[in-house]
Amino acid sequence: MNLQLNDLASQLIEDVSDGPEDLRIAQVDVPGNGLLLDFGVETEGGLEAGCALASICMSGLADIGIVPGTLGDIGWQQVVVQTDSPVAACLFSQYAGWQISVDKFFAMGSGPMRAVAAKEPLFDKLWYREDAEQVVGVLETGKLPGADVFEYIAEETGVEPQDVVLCVAPTSSMAGNLQVVARSVETALHKLYELGFDVNRIRSAVGSAPLPPVAKNDMEGIGRTNDAILYGGRVTLWVKGDDESIADIITRVPSHSSTAYGRPFLEIFEAAGRDFYKIDPLLFSPAEIIIQNVDTGRVHVAGRVNVDVLKMSFGI
């Protein structure tokens, strides 16, 4: 399988860079290097910019939108993601699996550039990687990357620095906030992958999560966006194959299977010394999971939404 994810994302970049002001974002000049699009560091961005950023992050292989919903007894918007290419869109592209660390600059890297660098074990386990003439990445950070970051990514992906495209937004921006919450399906797939489930059996997926209020800083933004998925994310997967393996694993997929479950994420994060790697990895998953077996017609359900923690996190 070779989908050329970077080519697909590059087509979306062309659309965005034709009229960045329409999305309240900006193209930033990085002398001698590639294209830098600021979705919220020094720009305002917005909901449309967030949907565009999430789509780029998934290489255009998902439909992303905002729909009405509820948060307990309150009307509340939900970010919905739908894809017929869940493994490619989520694990090969969207998952924030590349830590970009160059001098004092640090960001979690998402997007299809990961499939070219192939630094993560999942690319070997799932037998995927690609070559690209231009690589596209999304960085979650409050600081614009300099030329040294472009050069590092170019070296790791085997392209020239001018062939690197980076889209940047902090969590505490409208676009950055939305693109993180558009990861409901991705968290479900990554959890199943970590539990040893054959993710290639997953043929289609739909996920939703409440769109949090934009936080006043990135730390609070990390808390709210994680809570949106951990306590409000709902994911349905259409899967082929046997039911026994699904029944055996499904209760371990939702976030409530973790011993860390039950408190706002910011509290959990602070207790772990702000170290993601000290947090129980079983926590990082949606609140509710439904798996529909298209071969047998069986439906498997586990998990629940926790409105109380969501309201606490969102300041309601």
Contacts in CASP RR format, 6 or more apart in sequence:
PFRMAT RR
TARGET T0000
AUTHOR 0000-0000-0000
METHOD contacts of the structure
MODEL  1
MNLQLNDLASQLIEDVSDGPEDLRIAQVDVPGNGLLLDFGVETEGGLEAG
CALASICMSGLADIGIVPGTLGDIGWQQVVVQTDSPVAACLFSQYAGWQI
SVDKFFAMGSGPMRAVAAKEPLFDKLWYREDAEQVVGVLETGKLPGADVF
EYIAEETGVEPQDVVLCVAPTSSMAGNLQVVARSVETALHKLYELGFDVN
RIRSAVGSAPLPPVAKNDMEGIGRTNDAILYGGRVTLWVKGDDESIADII
TRVPSHSSTAYGRPFLEIFEAAGRDFYKIDPLLFSPAEIIIQNVDTGRVH
VAGRVNVDVLKMSFGI
1 88 0 8 1.000
1 127 0 8 1.000
1 128 0 8 1.000
2 130 0 8 1.000
3 59 0 8 1.000
3 61 0 8 1.000
3 85 0 8 1.000
3 88 0 8 1.000
3 92 0 8 1.000
3 130 0 8 1.000
4 130 0 8 1.000
4 132 0 8 1.000
5 59 0 8 1.000
5 61 0 8 1.000
5 88 0 8 1.000
5 92 0 8 1.000
5 93 0 8 1.000
5 111 0 8 1.000
5 112 0 8 1.000
5 115 0 8 1.000
5 130 0 8 1.000
6 59 0 8 1.000
6 112 0 8 1.000
6 113 0 8 1.000
6 115 0 8 1.000
6 116 0 8 1.000
6 130 0 8 1.000
6 132 0 8 1.000
6 134 0 8 1.000
6 135 0 8 1.000
6 136 0 8 1.000
7 132 0 8 1.000
7 134 0 8 1.000
8 59 0 8 1.000
8 60 0 8 1.000
8 61 0 8 1.000
8 112 0 8 1.000
9 56 0 8 1.000
9 59 0 8 1.000
9 60 0 8 1.000
9 93 0 8 1.000
9 111 0 8 1.000
9 112 0 8 1.000
9 136 0 8 1.000
9 137 0 8 1.000
9 165 0 8 1.000
10 134 0 8 1.000
10 136 0 8 1.000
10 165 0 8 1.000
12 52 0 8 1.000
12 55 0 8 1.000
12 56 0 8 1.000
12 60 0 8 1.000
13 35 0 8 1.000
13 37 0 8 1.000
13 56 0 8 1.000
13 136 0 8 1.000
13 165 0 8 1.000
13 167 0 8 1.000
15 52 0 8 1.000
16 23 0 8 1.000
16 25 0 8 1.000
16 37 0 8 1.000
16 52 0 8 1.000
16 56 0 8 1.000
17 27 0 8 1.000
17 35 0 8 1.000
17 37 0 8 1.000
20 26 0 8 1.000
20 27 0 8 1.000
20 37 0 8 1.000
22 48 0 8 1.000
23 39 0 8 1.000
23 45 0 8 1.000
23 46 0 8 1.000
23 48 0 8 1.000
23 49 0 8 1.000
23 52 0 8 1.000
24 43 0 8 1.000
24 44 0 8 1.000
24 45 0 8 1.000
24 46 0 8 1.000
24 49 0 8 1.000
25 37 0 8 1.000
25 38 0 8 1.000
25 39 0 8 1.000
25 40 0 8 1.000
25 43 0 8 1.000
25 45 0 8 1.000
25 49 0 8 1.000
25 175 0 8 1.000
26 37 0 8 1.000
26 38 0 8 1.000
26 42 0 8 1.000
26 43 0 8 1.000
27 35 0 8 1.000
27 36 0 8 1.000
27 37 0 8 1.000
27 38 0 8 1.000
28 36 0 8 1.000
28 37 0 8 1.000
28 38 0 8 1.000
28 144 0 8 1.000
29 36 0 8 1.000
30 36 0 8 1.000
30 145 0 8 1.000
30 146 0 8 1.000
30 147 0 8 1.000
30 150 0 8 1.000
31 147 0 8 1.000
32 147 0 8 1.000
32 161 0 8 1.000
32 162 0 8 1.000
33 146 0 8 1.000
33 147 0 8 1.000
33 150 0 8 1.000
33 151 0 8 1.000
33 161 0 8 1.000
33 162 0 8 1.000
33 164 0 8 1.000
34 150 0 8 1.000
34 161 0 8 1.000
34 162 0 8 1.000
34 163 0 8 1.000
34 164 0 8 1.000
34 165 0 8 1.000
34 166 0 8 1.000
35 164 0 8 1.000
35 165 0 8 1.000
35 166 0 8 1.000
36 144 0 8 1.000
36 145 0 8 1.000
36 150 0 8 1.000
36 165 0 8 1.000
36 166 0 8 1.000
36 168 0 8 1.000
37 165 0 8 1.000
37 166 0 8 1.000
37 167 0 8 1.000
37 168 0 8 1.000
38 144 0 8 1.000
38 168 0 8 1.000
38 169 0 8 1.000
39 45 0 8 1.000
39 49 0 8 1.000
39 50 0 8 1.000
39 53 0 8 1.000
39 167 0 8 1.000
39 168 0 8 1.000
39 169 0 8 1.000
39 173 0 8 1.000
39 175 0 8 1.000
39 176 0 8 1.000
39 179 0 8 1.000
40 49 0 8 1.000
40 168 0 8 1.000
40 169 0 8 1.000
40 170 0 8 1.000
40 173 0 8 1.000
40 174 0 8 1.000
40 175 0 8 1.000
40 176 0 8 1.000
41 141 0 8 1.000
41 142 0 8 1.000
41 143 0 8 1.000
41 144 0 8 1.000
41 168 0 8 1.000
41 169 0 8 1.000
41 170 0 8 1.000
41 173 0 8 1.000
42 144 0 8 1.000
44 173 0 8 1.000
44 174 0 8 1.000
45 169 0 8 1.000
45 173 0 8 1.000
45 174 0 8 1.000
45 175 0 8 1.000
46 174 0 8 1.000
46 175 0 8 1.000
46 178 0 8 1.000
47 66 0 8 1.000
47 174 0 8 1.000
47 175 0 8 1.000
47 178 0 8 1.000
49 169 0 8 1.000
49 174 0 8 1.000
49 175 0 8 1.000
50 169 0 8 1.000
50 174 0 8 1.000
50 175 0 8 1.000
50 176 0 8 1.000
50 178 0 8 1.000
50 179 0 8 1.000
50 182 0 8 1.000
51 64 0 8 1.000
51 65 0 8 1.000
51 66 0 8 1.000
51 178 0 8 1.000
51 182 0 8 1.000
52 175 0 8 1.000
53 138 0 8 1.000
53 167 0 8 1.000
53 169 0 8 1.000
53 175 0 8 1.000
53 176 0 8 1.000
53 178 0 8 1.000
53 179 0 8 1.000
54 62 0 8 1.000
54 64 0 8 1.000
54 79 0 8 1.000
54 81 0 8 1.000
54 94 0 8 1.000
54 178 0 8 1.000
54 179 0 8 1.000
54 182 0 8 1.000
55 62 0 8 1.000
55 64 0 8 1.000
56 111 0 8 1.000
56 136 0 8 1.000
56 137 0 8 1.000
56 138 0 8 1.000
56 167 0 8 1.000
57 93 0 8 1.000
57 94 0 8 1.000
57 110 0 8 1.000
57 111 0 8 1.000
57 137 0 8 1.000
57 138 0 8 1.000
57 167 0 8 1.000
57 179 0 8 1.000
57 182 0 8 1.000
58 64 0 8 1.000
58 81 0 8 1.000
58 83 0 8 1.000
58 89 0 8 1.000
58 90 0 8 1.000
58 93 0 8 1.000
58 94 0 8 1.000
58 111 0 8 1.000
58 182 0 8 1.000
59 88 0 8 1.000
59 89 0 8 1.000
59 92 0 8 1.000
59 93 0 8 1.000
59 111 0 8 1.000
59 112 0 8 1.000
59 136 0 8 1.000
60 89 0 8 1.000
61 83 0 8 1.000
61 84 0 8 1.000
61 85 0 8 1.000
61 88 0 8 1.000
61 89 0 8 1.000
61 93 0 8 1.000
62 81 0 8 1.000
62 82 0 8 1.000
62 83 0 8 1.000
62 85 0 8 1.000
62 89 0 8 1.000
62 185 0 8 1.000
63 81 0 8 1.000
63 82 0 8 1.000
63 83 0 8 1.000
64 79 0 8 1.000
64 80 0 8 1.000
64 81 0 8 1.000
64 82 0 8 1.000
64 182 0 8 1.000
65 79 0 8 1.000
65 80 0 8 1.000
65 81 0 8 1.000
66 77 0 8 1.000
66 78 0 8 1.000
66 79 0 8 1.000
66 80 0 8 1.000
66 178 0 8 1.000
66 211 0 8 1.000
67 77 0 8 1.000
67 78 0 8 1.000
67 80 0 8 1.000
67 208 0 8 1.000
68 75 0 8 1.000
68 77 0 8 1.000
68 78 0 8 1.000
69 75 0 8 1.000
69 76 0 8 1.000
69 77 0 8 1.000
69 78 0 8 1.000
69 210 0 8 1.000
70 76 0 8 1.000
71 210 0 8 1.000
71 307 0 8 1.000
71 310 0 8 1.000
71 311 0 8 1.000
71 314 0 8 1.000
71 316 0 8 1.000
72 307 0 8 1.000
72 311 0 8 1.000
74 316 0 8 1.000
76 210 0 8 1.000
76 211 0 8 1.000
77 210 0 8 1.000
77 211 0 8 1.000
78 208 0 8 1.000
78 209 0 8 1.000
78 210 0 8 1.000
78 211 0 8 1.000
79 178 0 8 1.000
79 181 0 8 1.000
79 182 0 8 1.000
79 184 0 8 1.000
79 208 0 8 1.000
79 209 0 8 1.000
79 210 0 8 1.000
79 211 0 8 1.000
80 206 0 8 1.000
80 207 0 8 1.000
80 208 0 8 1.000
81 182 0 8 1.000
81 183 0 8 1.000
81 184 0 8 1.000
81 185 0 8 1.000
81 205 0 8 1.000
81 206 0 8 1.000
81 207 0 8 1.000
81 208 0 8 1.000
82 205 0 8 1.000
82 206 0 8 1.000
82 207 0 8 1.000
83 89 0 8 1.000
83 90 0 8 1.000
83 185 0 8 1.000
83 204 0 8 1.000
83 205 0 8 1.000
84 203 0 8 1.000
84 204 0 8 1.000
86 185 0 8 1.000
86 189 0 8 1.000
86 199 0 8 1.000
86 202 0 8 1.000
86 203 0 8 1.000
86 204 0 8 1.000
86 205 0 8 1.000
86 237 0 8 1.000
87 126 0 8 1.000
87 189 0 8 1.000
87 199 0 8 1.000
87 200 0 8 1.000
87 202 0 8 1.000
88 128 0 8 1.000
89 185 0 8 1.000
90 183 0 8 1.000
90 185 0 8 1.000
90 186 0 8 1.000
90 189 0 8 1.000
90 190 0 8 1.000
90 205 0 8 1.000
91 122 0 8 1.000
91 126 0 8 1.000
91 186 0 8 1.000
91 189 0 8 1.000
91 190 0 8 1.000
91 193 0 8 1.000
91 199 0 8 1.000
92 112 0 8 1.000
92 114 0 8 1.000
92 115 0 8 1.000
92 123 0 8 1.000
92 126 0 8 1.000
92 128 0 8 1.000
93 110 0 8 1.000
93 111 0 8 1.000
93 112 0 8 1.000
93 114 0 8 1.000
93 115 0 8 1.000
94 110 0 8 1.000
94 111 0 8 1.000
94 183 0 8 1.000
94 186 0 8 1.000
95 110 0 8 1.000
95 114 0 8 1.000
95 122 0 8 1.000
95 186 0 8 1.000
95 190 0 8 1.000
96 108 0 8 1.000
96 109 0 8 1.000
96 110 0 8 1.000
96 140 0 8 1.000
97 108 0 8 1.000
97 109 0 8 1.000
97 110 0 8 1.000
97 114 0 8 1.000
97 120 0 8 1.000
98 108 0 8 1.000
98 109 0 8 1.000
98 110 0 8 1.000
98 113 0 8 1.000
98 114 0 8 1.000
98 117 0 8 1.000
98 119 0 8 1.000
98 120 0 8 1.000
99 106 0 8 1.000
99 108 0 8 1.000
99 109 0 8 1.000
100 106 0 8 1.000
100 107 0 8 1.000
100 108 0 8 1.000
100 109 0 8 1.000
100 139 0 8 1.000
100 145 0 8 1.000
100 149 0 8 1.000
100 152 0 8 1.000
100 153 0 8 1.000
102 145 0 8 1.000
102 148 0 8 1.000
102 149 0 8 1.000
102 152 0 8 1.000
103 148 0 8 1.000
105 141 0 8 1.000
105 143 0 8 1.000
105 145 0 8 1.000
105 146 0 8 1.000
105 148 0 8 1.000
105 149 0 8 1.000
106 141 0 8 1.000
107 139 0 8 1.000
107 140 0 8 1.000
107 141 0 8 1.000
107 143 0 8 1.000
107 145 0 8 1.000
107 168 0 8 1.000
108 139 0 8 1.000
108 140 0 8 1.000
108 141 0 8 1.000
109 137 0 8 1.000
109 138 0 8 1.000
109 139 0 8 1.000
109 140 0 8 1.000
110 137 0 8 1.000
110 138 0 8 1.000
110 139 0 8 1.000
110 140 0 8 1.000
111 136 0 8 1.000
111 137 0 8 1.000
111 138 0 8 1.000
112 130 0 8 1.000
112 132 0 8 1.000
112 135 0 8 1.000
112 136 0 8 1.000
112 137 0 8 1.000
113 132 0 8 1.000
113 135 0 8 1.000
113 136 0 8 1.000
113 137 0 8 1.000
113 153 0 8 1.000
113 157 0 8 1.000
113 164 0 8 1.000
114 120 0 8 1.000
114 123 0 8 1.000
114 137 0 8 1.000
115 123 0 8 1.000
115 128 0 8 1.000
115 129 0 8 1.000
115 130 0 8 1.000
116 129 0 8 1.000
116 130 0 8 1.000
116 131 0 8 1.000
116 132 0 8 1.000
116 135 0 8 1.000
116 157 0 8 1.000
116 158 0 8 1.000
116 159 0 8 1.000
117 153 0 8 1.000
117 156 0 8 1.000
117 157 0 8 1.000
118 124 0 8 1.000
118 129 0 8 1.000
119 156 0 8 1.000
122 193 0 8 1.000
123 129 0 8 1.000
126 193 0 8 1.000
126 199 0 8 1.000
126 200 0 8 1.000
132 157 0 8 1.000
132 159 0 8 1.000
133 159 0 8 1.000
133 163 0 8 1.000
134 159 0 8 1.000
134 163 0 8 1.000
134 164 0 8 1.000
134 165 0 8 1.000
135 153 0 8 1.000
135 157 0 8 1.000
135 159 0 8 1.000
135 163 0 8 1.000
135 164 0 8 1.000
135 165 0 8 1.000
136 165 0 8 1.000
136 167 0 8 1.000
137 153 0 8 1.000
137 165 0 8 1.000
137 166 0 8 1.000
137 167 0 8 1.000
138 166 0 8 1.000
138 167 0 8 1.000
138 168 0 8 1.000
138 169 0 8 1.000
138 179 0 8 1.000
139 145 0 8 1.000
139 166 0 8 1.000
139 167 0 8 1.000
139 168 0 8 1.000
140 169 0 8 1.000
140 170 0 8 1.000
140 171 0 8 1.000
140 176 0 8 1.000
140 180 0 8 1.000
141 168 0 8 1.000
141 170 0 8 1.000
142 168 0 8 1.000
142 169 0 8 1.000
142 170 0 8 1.000
142 218 0 8 1.000
144 168 0 8 1.000
145 166 0 8 1.000
145 168 0 8 1.000
147 161 0 8 1.000
149 166 0 8 1.000
150 161 0 8 1.000
150 164 0 8 1.000
150 166 0 8 1.000
151 161 0 8 1.000
153 164 0 8 1.000
153 166 0 8 1.000
154 160 0 8 1.000
154 161 0 8 1.000
154 163 0 8 1.000
154 164 0 8 1.000
157 164 0 8 1.000
169 175 0 8 1.000
169 176 0 8 1.000
169 179 0 8 1.000
170 176 0 8 1.000
170 218 0 8 1.000
171 177 0 8 1.000
171 180 0 8 1.000
171 215 0 8 1.000
171 218 0 8 1.000
171 221 0 8 1.000
171 222 0 8 1.000
171 225 0 8 1.000
172 214 0 8 1.000
172 215 0 8 1.000
172 216 0 8 1.000
172 217 0 8 1.000
172 218 0 8 1.000
172 220 0 8 1.000
172 221 0 8 1.000
173 214 0 8 1.000
174 214 0 8 1.000
177 211 0 8 1.000
177 212 0 8 1.000
177 214 0 8 1.000
177 215 0 8 1.000
177 221 0 8 1.000
177 224 0 8 1.000
177 225 0 8 1.000
178 211 0 8 1.000
180 225 0 8 1.000
181 209 0 8 1.000
181 210 0 8 1.000
181 211 0 8 1.000
181 212 0 8 1.000
181 225 0 8 1.000
181 228 0 8 1.000
181 229 0 8 1.000
182 209 0 8 1.000
183 229 0 8 1.000
184 207 0 8 1.000
184 208 0 8 1.000
184 209 0 8 1.000
184 229 0 8 1.000
184 233 0 8 1.000
184 234 0 8 1.000
184 235 0 8 1.000
184 286 0 8 1.000
185 205 0 8 1.000
185 206 0 8 1.000
185 207 0 8 1.000
185 235 0 8 1.000
185 237 0 8 1.000
187 229 0 8 1.000
187 235 0 8 1.000
187 284 0 8 1.000
187 285 0 8 1.000
187 286 0 8 1.000
188 205 0 8 1.000
188 207 0 8 1.000
188 235 0 8 1.000
188 237 0 8 1.000
188 253 0 8 1.000
188 285 0 8 1.000
188 286 0 8 1.000
188 289 0 8 1.000
189 199 0 8 1.000
189 202 0 8 1.000
189 205 0 8 1.000
190 284 0 8 1.000
190 285 0 8 1.000
191 253 0 8 1.000
191 282 0 8 1.000
191 284 0 8 1.000
191 285 0 8 1.000
192 199 0 8 1.000
192 202 0 8 1.000
192 249 0 8 1.000
192 253 0 8 1.000
193 199 0 8 1.000
194 281 0 8 1.000
195 249 0 8 1.000
195 252 0 8 1.000
195 253 0 8 1.000
196 249 0 8 1.000
197 245 0 8 1.000
197 249 0 8 1.000
198 245 0 8 1.000
201 239 0 8 1.000
201 240 0 8 1.000
201 241 0 8 1.000
202 237 0 8 1.000
202 238 0 8 1.000
202 239 0 8 1.000
203 238 0 8 1.000
203 239 0 8 1.000
203 240 0 8 1.000
203 294 0 8 1.000
204 237 0 8 1.000
204 238 0 8 1.000
205 235 0 8 1.000
205 236 0 8 1.000
205 237 0 8 1.000
205 238 0 8 1.000
206 235 0 8 1.000
206 236 0 8 1.000
207 233 0 8 1.000
207 234 0 8 1.000
207 235 0 8 1.000
207 236 0 8 1.000
207 286 0 8 1.000
208 233 0 8 1.000
208 234 0 8 1.000
208 235 0 8 1.000
209 228 0 8 1.000
209 229 0 8 1.000
209 232 0 8 1.000
209 233 0 8 1.000
209 234 0 8 1.000
209 286 0 8 1.000
210 228 0 8 1.000
210 232 0 8 1.000
210 233 0 8 1.000
210 310 0 8 1.000
210 314 0 8 1.000
211 228 0 8 1.000
212 221 0 8 1.000
212 224 0 8 1.000
212 225 0 8 1.000
212 227 0 8 1.000
212 228 0 8 1.000
212 313 0 8 1.000
212 314 0 8 1.000
213 224 0 8 1.000
213 314 0 8 1.000
213 315 0 8 1.000
214 221 0 8 1.000
215 221 0 8 1.000
215 223 0 8 1.000
215 224 0 8 1.000
219 266 0 8 1.000
220 266 0 8 1.000
222 265 0 8 1.000
222 266 0 8 1.000
222 269 0 8 1.000
223 264 0 8 1.000
223 265 0 8 1.000
223 266 0 8 1.000
223 269 0 8 1.000
223 313 0 8 1.000
224 265 0 8 1.000
224 266 0 8 1.000
224 313 0 8 1.000
224 314 0 8 1.000
226 265 0 8 1.000
226 269 0 8 1.000
226 284 0 8 1.000
227 264 0 8 1.000
227 265 0 8 1.000
227 309 0 8 1.000
227 310 0 8 1.000
227 313 0 8 1.000
227 314 0 8 1.000
228 310 0 8 1.000
228 313 0 8 1.000
229 255 0 8 1.000
229 285 0 8 1.000
229 286 0 8 1.000
229 287 0 8 1.000
230 255 0 8 1.000
230 261 0 8 1.000
230 265 0 8 1.000
230 283 0 8 1.000
230 284 0 8 1.000
230 285 0 8 1.000
230 286 0 8 1.000
230 287 0 8 1.000
231 255 0 8 1.000
231 262 0 8 1.000
231 287 0 8 1.000
231 305 0 8 1.000
231 306 0 8 1.000
231 307 0 8 1.000
231 309 0 8 1.000
231 310 0 8 1.000
231 313 0 8 1.000
232 286 0 8 1.000
232 287 0 8 1.000
232 288 0 8 1.000
232 305 0 8 1.000
232 306 0 8 1.000
232 310 0 8 1.000
233 286 0 8 1.000
233 287 0 8 1.000
233 288 0 8 1.000
233 305 0 8 1.000
234 286 0 8 1.000
234 287 0 8 1.000
234 288 0 8 1.000
234 290 0 8 1.000
234 305 0 8 1.000
235 286 0 8 1.000
235 288 0 8 1.000
235 289 0 8 1.000
235 290 0 8 1.000
236 289 0 8 1.000
236 290 0 8 1.000
236 291 0 8 1.000
236 292 0 8 1.000
237 289 0 8 1.000
237 290 0 8 1.000
237 291 0 8 1.000
237 292 0 8 1.000
238 292 0 8 1.000
238 294 0 8 1.000
239 246 0 8 1.000
239 291 0 8 1.000
239 292 0 8 1.000
239 293 0 8 1.000
239 294 0 8 1.000
240 293 0 8 1.000
240 294 0 8 1.000
240 295 0 8 1.000
241 293 0 8 1.000
241 295 0 8 1.000
241 296 0 8 1.000
242 296 0 8 1.000
243 293 0 8 1.000
243 296 0 8 1.000
243 298 0 8 1.000
243 300 0 8 1.000
246 291 0 8 1.000
246 293 0 8 1.000
246 298 0 8 1.000
246 300 0 8 1.000
247 300 0 8 1.000
250 289 0 8 1.000
250 291 0 8 1.000
250 300 0 8 1.000
250 301 0 8 1.000
250 302 0 8 1.000
251 257 0 8 1.000
251 302 0 8 1.000
252 282 0 8 1.000
253 285 0 8 1.000
253 286 0 8 1.000
253 289 0 8 1.000
253 302 0 8 1.000
254 285 0 8 1.000
254 286 0 8 1.000
254 287 0 8 1.000
254 288 0 8 1.000
254 289 0 8 1.000
254 302 0 8 1.000
254 303 0 8 1.000
254 304 0 8 1.000
255 261 0 8 1.000
255 282 0 8 1.000
255 283 0 8 1.000
255 284 0 8 1.000
255 285 0 8 1.000
255 286 0 8 1.000
255 287 0 8 1.000
256 262 0 8 1.000
256 287 0 8 1.000
256 303 0 8 1.000
256 304 0 8 1.000
256 306 0 8 1.000
257 282 0 8 1.000
257 285 0 8 1.000
258 280 0 8 1.000
258 282 0 8 1.000
258 283 0 8 1.000
258 285 0 8 1.000
259 280 0 8 1.000
259 282 0 8 1.000
260 268 0 8 1.000
260 279 0 8 1.000
260 280 0 8 1.000
260 282 0 8 1.000
260 283 0 8 1.000
261 283 0 8 1.000
262 306 0 8 1.000
262 309 0 8 1.000
263 309 0 8 1.000
264 309 0 8 1.000
264 312 0 8 1.000
264 313 0 8 1.000
265 313 0 8 1.000
266 313 0 8 1.000
268 279 0 8 1.000
268 283 0 8 1.000
269 276 0 8 1.000
269 279 0 8 1.000
272 278 0 8 1.000
272 279 0 8 1.000
287 303 0 8 1.000
287 304 0 8 1.000
287 305 0 8 1.000
287 306 0 8 1.000
288 301 0 8 1.000
288 302 0 8 1.000
288 303 0 8 1.000
288 304 0 8 1.000
288 305 0 8 1.000
289 301 0 8 1.000
289 302 0 8 1.000
289 303 0 8 1.000
290 299 0 8 1.000
290 300 0 8 1.000
290 301 0 8 1.000
291 299 0 8 1.000
291 300 0 8 1.000
291 301 0 8 1.000
292 298 0 8 1.000
292 299 0 8 1.000
292 300 0 8 1.000
293 299 0 8 1.000
293 300 0 8 1.000
310 316 0 8 1.000
END
